[in-house]
Amino acid sequence: MSEDYLWDRSGEPDPEVEKLEHLLGPLRHNRPAPEFPAPVVPLRRSRIALLLPRLAAAAAVLLLIGGIWIWIQPSRAWNVARISGTPKISSSPIGEAGKLAVGQLLETDDVSRAKIDVGQIGQVEVDPNTRVRLIRTRATEHRLELERGMIHARIWAPPGLFFVNTPSAVAVDLGCAYDLEVDDAGAGLLYVKNGWVGFEFNGRESFVPAGAQCETYPGIGPGTPYFEDASDVFRTALEELDFGRLGPVKRASSIATVLSEARKDDTLTLWHLLFRVSDAERGKVYDRMAQLAPPPKGVTREDVLRLDKQALDLWWNELGLGNTSWWRMWKGPSPFEQR
């Protein structure tokens, strides 16, 4: 059989093909082919194809949120490892390792040290002669109470998930590493190694960046933060302003000392002082701060003297200390908090 016969019936036919033609002849259809509407499936596929990148992005976000949610989910008890000596949990020696449950107290003597795993978000090393209690552990809040002694915290969670209560202030982690010490009288000292820590008590707030420290006293709360390399004269006068009971003459002298000793780096301290001095004193603080780090365009003296939040945030952002949004984030509701 010629192959042409299969295409246009020319050439020599094959007997088997002729037989099939004869059998199927009665079923031959001679009417024109019907017109069908445009296919729908390809159109739907094209729409899905257009949506695929968006769907993939949404899925990635959901996976990320789900992963973070799982990551910050608390366990019922935190792992504690012995570093040296014989740390105790609720008066019981922990051996090489133990578990610290909510409400339990971890205590070290003068030769023992321990390490606490803060769920999945960080670690806390506990120095000798320290008492620390686990107050709360949940997805939106991990909280310790430092009754006495010193801890060294390293946290890699989003801001505002890890807190340490002390007798005179609460340390709020903003993604950082820091040391926190409390003496037998309840006074404390915070030193930040990396990142930021918020230090607060009854609405009195200090925002402490790396390289800076902040003292706190019972009944008063956190003082004004300062960099560790500030002069002794500066630091002594600042402590008098924060925690001393000064008469008008001594107070004026202490303010004058702080302002005269201030360097450009000490604008960290002066910015906080704007909130902590009287209306009459605020103008002097503004003038010295403006000499060291002029306010940005649009921020006026009048704005600062009336403590305009936007103006003060803009000025802070010009000091090279980071953006104010870094700590404003933790002041709002947590993104993981159920509503």
C-alpha positions in Angstrom: 0.0 0.0 0.0 1.2 3.5 -0.9 1.4 5.9 2.2 -0.3 8.5 0.0 -3.5 6.5 0.2 -3.8 7.1 3.9 -3.5 10.9 3.3 -5.5 11.6 0.2 -6.7 8.2 -1.1 -4.3 8.3 -4.0 -2.0 5.3 -4.8 -2.7 1.6 -4.3 -5.0 0.7 -1.4 -4.2 -2.0 1.1 -6.8 -4.8 1.3 -7.1 -4.6 5.1 -7.7 -0.9 4.9 -10.4 -1.4 2.3 -12.0 -4.0 4.5 -12.1 -1.6 7.4 -13.6 1.2 5.2 -16.3 -1.1 4.1 -17.2 -2.1 7.7 -17.2 1.4 9.0 -18.8 3.0 6.0 -22.3 3.1 7.5 -21.0 5.2 10.3 -19.5 7.8 8.1 -20.5 11.4 9.1 -20.8 13.9 6.2 -22.2 17.0 8.0 -19.9 20.0 8.8 -18.1 19.9 12.1 -19.9 21.9 14.9 -18.5 25.1 16.2 -17.4 24.8 19.9 -17.0 27.7 22.3 -13.5 28.8 23.3 -12.0 26.4 25.7 -12.4 27.3 29.4 -9.8 25.2 31.0 -6.8 27.0 29.5 -8.1 30.3 30.7 -8.5 29.0 34.2 -5.0 27.7 34.0 -3.7 31.0 32.9 -5.4 32.8 35.8 -3.9 30.3 38.2 -0.5 30.7 36.6 -0.8 34.5 37.2 -1.7 33.9 40.8 1.0 31.3 41.5 3.7 33.8 42.5 1.3 35.5 44.9 0.2 32.1 46.3 3.8 31.0 46.7 4.7 34.2 48.6 1.6 33.9 50.9 2.6 30.3 51.6 6.1 31.3 52.4 4.9 33.9 54.8 2.6 31.4 56.5 5.4 28.9 56.8 7.7 31.6 58.2 5.1 32.6 60.8 4.3 29.0 61.6 8.0 28.3 62.0 8.5 31.3 64.3 5.4 30.3 66.3 6.7 26.8 66.8 10.2 28.2 67.6 8.9 30.5 70.4 6.5 28.0 71.9 7.5 27.5 75.5 8.3 24.2 77.2 6.8 23.6 80.6 10.2 23.8 82.2 13.6 25.2 81.1 16.7 23.2 80.9 19.4 24.1 83.5 23.0 22.9 83.2 25.6 23.0 85.9 28.7 25.0 85.1 30.5 24.7 88.4 29.8 23.8 92.0 26.3 22.6 93.1 23.4 24.8 91.9 20.1 24.1 93.5 16.5 24.1 92.2 14.0 24.5 95.1 16.8 23.5 97.5 17.6 20.3 95.6 21.0 19.9 93.9 20.7 19.5 90.2 23.7 17.4 89.4 24.9 17.9 85.9 21.5 19.1 84.6 18.0 19.8 85.8 14.6 21.4 84.9 13.4 24.8 86.2 9.6 24.9 86.2 7.4 28.0 86.7 7.5 29.2 90.3 10.7 27.4 91.1 13.9 29.1 92.4 17.4 28.5 91.0 20.0 29.3 93.6 23.8 29.3 93.5 26.2 29.6 96.4 29.6 31.3 96.4 31.3 28.6 94.2 28.5 27.5 91.9 27.4 28.7 88.5 24.6 27.5 86.1 23.3 28.0 82.6 19.6 28.3 81.8 18.1 27.6 78.3 15.4 30.2 77.9 13.1 28.0 75.9 14.2 28.2 72.3 15.1 31.9 72.4 18.3 32.3 74.3 20.5 31.5 77.3 21.1 33.0 80.7 24.3 32.3 82.7 23.9 32.5 86.5 26.8 33.7 88.6 27.6 32.6 92.2 25.5 33.9 95.1 22.4 34.4 92.8 18.8 33.7 93.2 16.6 33.6 90.1 13.0 32.4 89.7 11.0 31.4 86.6 7.9 33.5 86.6 6.3 32.8 83.3 6.9 31.0 80.0 4.5 31.2 77.1 4.6 32.1 73.4 4.4 35.9 74.0 6.3 36.2 77.2 9.3 34.5 78.9 10.0 36.1 82.3 12.5 35.6 85.1 12.8 37.3 88.4 16.3 38.2 89.6 16.1 38.5 93.4 19.8 38.8 94.0 23.1 38.3 92.3 24.1 38.6 88.7 23.0 37.0 85.4 24.4 37.3 81.8 21.6 37.0 79.2 22.0 36.3 75.4 18.7 36.5 73.6 18.1 36.0 69.8 14.3 36.3 69.8 12.2 39.2 68.4 12.1 42.2 70.7 9.7 42.2 73.7 9.6 38.4 74.4 12.1 38.1 77.3 11.8 40.0 80.6 13.7 40.0 83.8 12.0 41.4 86.9 14.2 43.0 89.6 13.1 44.7 92.9 13.3 48.1 91.3 13.0 47.7 87.5 12.1 45.4 84.6 14.6 44.7 81.9 12.9 44.2 78.5 15.0 42.5 75.9 15.1 44.1 72.5 17.4 41.5 70.9 20.6 41.7 72.8 23.2 40.5 75.2 23.5 42.1 78.7 24.6 41.7 82.3 22.2 42.5 85.1 23.2 42.7 88.8 21.0 43.2 91.9 22.4 43.7 95.4 21.0 42.7 98.7 19.2 46.1 99.1 17.4 45.6 95.7 19.4 48.2 93.8 20.5 47.1 90.3 23.0 47.8 87.5 22.3 46.9 83.9 25.1 46.8 81.3 24.4 46.2 77.7 26.9 44.4 75.5 25.0 44.1 72.2 21.7 45.4 70.9 19.2 47.2 73.2 17.5 46.8 76.5 14.5 48.7 77.8 14.6 49.4 81.6 11.3 50.5 83.2 9.4 50.9 86.4 6.0 52.5 86.9 6.2 54.4 83.6 9.8 55.6 84.1 11.7 54.3 81.1 15.3 54.1 80.0 16.5 52.8 76.6 20.0 51.4 76.9 22.2 50.7 73.8 25.4 48.6 73.6 28.2 50.0 75.6 25.9 51.9 78.0 24.7 51.1 81.5 21.9 52.1 83.8 21.4 52.0 87.6 18.2 51.4 89.4 17.0 51.9 93.0 14.0 50.6 94.9 11.1 53.0 95.0 12.6 55.1 92.2 13.3 52.9 89.2 15.9 53.2 86.5 18.2 56.2 86.4 19.5 58.0 83.3 21.6 55.7 81.1 25.2 56.7 80.3 28.1 55.2 78.4 30.6 53.3 80.5 33.5 55.6 79.4 31.8 58.8 80.7 33.9 60.7 83.3 33.7 59.9 86.9 32.6 63.5 87.6 29.8 63.2 85.0 28.6 59.9 86.5 28.7 61.1 90.1 26.7 64.3 89.3 24.2 62.2 87.2 23.7 59.8 90.1 23.0 62.7 92.4 20.3 63.9 90.0 18.7 60.5 89.6 18.7 59.3 93.2 19.8 62.0 95.5 17.6 64.2 97.7 19.0 67.5 96.5 18.1 71.1 97.5 17.7 73.7 94.8 21.4 74.9 95.0 22.9 71.4 94.9 20.6 70.3 92.1 21.5 73.3 90.0 25.2 72.5 90.6 24.7 68.8 89.6 22.9 69.8 86.4 25.7 72.3 85.6 28.3 69.6 86.1 26.5 67.1 83.9 26.1 69.6 81.1 29.7 70.9 81.2 31.2 67.4 81.3 29.0 66.1 78.5 30.6 64.9 75.3 28.9 64.3 72.0 28.4 60.6 73.0 26.7 61.8 76.2 23.7 63.1 74.1 22.3 59.7 75.0 22.1 60.9 78.6 21.0 64.5 77.8 18.1 63.2 75.6 16.8 61.2 78.5 17.3 64.1 80.9 14.9 66.2 78.8 12.1 64.1 80.3 13.4 64.1 83.8 14.1 67.8 84.6 11.7 70.6 85.3 10.4 73.0 82.7 12.8 75.6 83.9 15.8 73.2 83.7 14.9 71.7 80.3 16.0 74.8 78.3 19.6 74.4 79.6 19.7 70.7 78.7 18.3 71.5 75.2 20.9 74.3 74.7 23.9 72.0 75.6 22.5 69.1 73.6 22.0 71.4 70.5 25.7 72.4 70.8 26.9 68.9 70.8 24.4 67.5 68.2 22.2 70.1 66.5 18.6 69.0 66.0 17.5 68.0 62.5 15.6 70.3 60.2 12.0 70.7 61.3 12.8 70.1 65.1 12.4 73.4 66.9 13.4 74.4 70.5 9.7 74.9 71.3 8.9 71.4 70.1 11.5 69.9 72.4 10.7 72.0 75.4 7.1 70.8 75.3 8.3 67.2 74.8 6.8 66.7 71.4 7.2 63.0 70.8 7.7 63.2 67.0 10.4 65.9 67.4 12.2 64.0 70.1 12.2 60.8 68.0 13.5 62.7 65.0 16.3 64.2 67.1 17.2 60.8 68.6 17.4 59.3 65.1 20.1 61.8 64.3 22.3 60.9 67.2 23.7 57.7 65.6 22.2 55.5 68.3 19.7 53.6 66.2 16.1 54.3 65.1 13.4 54.9 67.7 11.3 52.2 66.0 13.6 49.7 67.5 12.1 50.1 71.0 8.7 51.4 69.9 8.0 47.9 68.5 7.8 46.2 71.8 5.5 48.9 73.3 2.7 47.7 71.0 0.9 44.4 70.9 3.1 41.4 70.1 2.6 40.1 66.5 2.1 36.7 67.9 -0.5 37.6 70.5 -3.9 36.3 69.8 -6.6 38.9 69.6 
